[in-house]
Amino acid sequence: MSPVRRRALACAVALGVLALSGCHRNGPVDAGPAFYRALWLPSVGPTRYDPRQLPGKVVLVSFMATWCFPCLADLPTLKHLQETYGPQGFQVVAVGMDIDEGRVLGPFADHYAFPYPVLLSDERMRAGESAFGRIRALPSTVLLDKHGRAVAAWQGIEGQSDVAKAIEKLLKAD
């Protein structure tokens, strides 16, 4: 197992994603529909969102909050990744973990005009009752392959080159 994959697997365990996502040591298990269903959430901001367009794309799900400084520091990276890889079948989806039902996240998303959808988490997701399990740190990132299987996860700000390499590998895979 490569060092990058080993590190991602360790982070997935720390996130609590491993047990709920169906990932295991030999690779991902098909849990795609569960992750896609978990992303049927309302969106805010100017970027249109249709969760039916996720299957077949490599999807980076970033859990963030407007009050989280590391999350804010990660926003330019997410924007760059979407602009670079979006035309190749990649999609960033940000999930706001703010508990104010969009009163802050909505204007925040409008102001920054992100080139990717920004979703409002629901109570079940914030309680850890979704396919993503309990989100223990912000930002937290889960990378889904074209079949919706969780193949990597990170806590905190991850080096853009590591994430980019993982995305490129998944975009080339069938």
C-alpha positions, 0 to 999 in steps of 0.5 A, a space after each residue: 500500500 502506498 504511503 499516501 493511501 496508508 495515510 488516507 486510510 488512517 485519516 478515514 479511521 480517525 474520521 469514523 468514515 471507515 466503518 460507515 463508508 464500507 472502505 476496508 484494507 483491500 480497497 473500497 466497497 460499493 457504498 456509493 448510493 449511500 454517499 449520494 443520498 447523504 448529499 441530497 441536501 439544500 444548497 445555497 449560493 449561486 452555483 446550481 446543484 443537482 445531486 443526480 449529476 454526481 454519479 460518474 464523477 470524482 467527487 470531493 466532499 469538503 465539510 466546513 463551517 464559516 467560523 472555521 479559520 482552517 476551512 476558510 484557508 482551504 477555500 482557494 484550494 477547493 476553487 482551484 481544484 474545481 476549476 482545474 479538474 471540473 472539465 474532466 469529470 470532477 466535482 467539489 461539493 462543500 457541506 456547511 456544518 454551521 447550525 444556523 440553517 443557512 442564515 450565515 452560510 447563504 450570504 457567505 456563499 453568495 458573497 464568495 460565488 464559489 464555482 462549486 455547490 455549497 450545501 446545508 448540512 441537516 441535523 442528522 448529518 451533524 449528529 453523525 447519522 449519515 453515510 459519512 459518519 461523525 465529522 470529528 474535525 473541520 475541515 474534513 474531506 472525503 474523496 469519492 470515486 466515479 462509483 460513489 465509493 469513499 477512497 480517501 479522507 483527510 482531516 485538516 488542510 491537506 497539501 494540494 499536490 497530494 489531493 491533486 494526485 489522488 484526483 488525477 488517478 481517479 479521473 483516469 480510472 474506469 
